Amino acid sequence: MAKVTGTIRINANPASSGAVGHFEVVFVPYAGRLNTKPVKVSDLDDLVSLLMNLKISEDEATRWAGKARTQGVVLIAGIERTEAQLQENGLLG
């Protein structure tokens, strides 16, 4: 499968009346049109696991998850992964 380069965007959506807080992770390719879709994870541990499944080291994944929790939106630029890796983690349709 072809490799795709892009940015991973993580949005922290805090809990509101009736809605549970969650993180939304989206892969945004630099070029081309891909059927990307957001993945919702319920807590920080699940976010770290998802990032580790995307071949980001545990230390880096924990650092990015912490930034997402405190800053609200985080962009991880320069991610190059195969389409299969992205599909396995639910980021490609």
C-alpha positions as CSV (number, residue, x, y, z in Angstrom):
1,M,0.0,0.0,0.0
2,A,1.0,3.6,-0.6
3,K,2.4,5.8,2.1
4,V,0.4,8.9,2.9
5,T,1.9,12.0,4.6
6,G,-0.2,14.4,6.6
7,T,-1.2,15.9,9.9
8,I,-3.0,14.3,12.8
9,R,-5.4,16.7,14.5
10,I,-6.6,16.0,18.0
11,N,-9.6,18.0,19.4
12,A,-10.5,17.8,23.0
13,N,-14.3,18.1,23.4
14,P,-15.1,18.7,27.1
15,A,-18.2,17.3,28.7
16,S,-21.3,19.4,28.4
17,S,-24.9,18.9,29.7
18,G,-25.9,15.5,28.5
19,A,-22.7,14.8,26.5
20,V,-19.7,12.9,27.7
21,G,-16.2,14.5,27.1
22,H,-14.1,12.8,24.4
23,F,-11.1,13.3,22.1
24,E,-11.6,13.4,18.3
25,V,-8.7,12.3,16.2
26,V,-8.5,13.1,12.4
27,F,-5.8,12.4,9.8
28,V,-5.6,15.3,7.3
29,P,-3.5,14.4,4.3
30,Y,-1.2,17.0,2.7
31,A,-2.1,16.1,-0.8
32,G,-4.8,14.0,-2.5
33,R,-8.3,13.1,-1.6
34,L,-8.8,10.4,0.9
35,N,-11.9,9.3,2.7
36,T,-10.8,10.2,6.1
37,K,-13.0,10.1,9.1
38,P,-12.7,11.2,12.7
39,V,-12.2,8.7,15.5
40,K,-13.6,9.4,18.9
41,V,-11.8,8.2,22.0
42,S,-13.3,8.5,25.4
43,D,-10.3,9.1,27.7
44,L,-6.7,9.9,27.8
45,D,-5.5,6.3,28.0
46,D,-7.4,5.4,24.9
47,L,-5.9,8.4,23.1
48,V,-2.4,7.3,24.1
49,S,-3.2,3.8,22.9
50,L,-4.4,5.0,19.5
51,L,-1.3,7.2,19.0
52,M,0.9,4.2,19.9
53,N,-1.0,2.1,17.4
54,L,-0.1,4.7,14.8
55,K,3.6,4.0,15.6
56,I,4.2,7.0,17.8
57,S,6.5,6.2,20.8
58,E,4.9,5.9,24.2
59,D,6.6,9.0,25.5
60,E,5.6,11.1,22.5
61,A,2.0,9.8,22.6
62,T,1.7,10.7,26.3
63,R,3.1,14.1,25.6
64,W,0.7,14.8,22.7
65,A,-2.2,13.5,24.7
66,G,-1.4,15.8,27.6
67,K,-1.1,18.8,25.3
68,A,-4.5,17.9,23.8
69,R,-6.1,17.8,27.2
70,T,-4.7,21.2,28.3
71,Q,-4.7,23.1,24.9
72,G,-7.8,21.7,23.4
73,V,-6.5,21.3,19.8
74,V,-3.1,19.8,18.8
75,L,-1.6,19.2,15.4
76,I,1.0,16.5,14.9
77,A,2.6,17.4,11.6
78,G,4.7,15.3,9.2
79,I,3.1,11.9,9.9
80,E,3.9,9.4,7.2
81,R,2.0,6.1,7.4
82,T,0.6,3.5,5.0
83,E,-3.0,3.5,4.1
84,A,-3.3,0.1,5.8
85,Q,-2.1,1.5,9.2
86,L,-4.6,4.4,9.0
87,Q,-7.4,2.0,8.1
88,E,-6.6,-0.4,10.9
89,N,-7.0,2.5,13.4
90,G,-10.2,3.8,11.8
91,L,-8.8,7.0,10.3
92,L,-9.5,6.0,6.7
93,G,-12.9,4.8,5.4
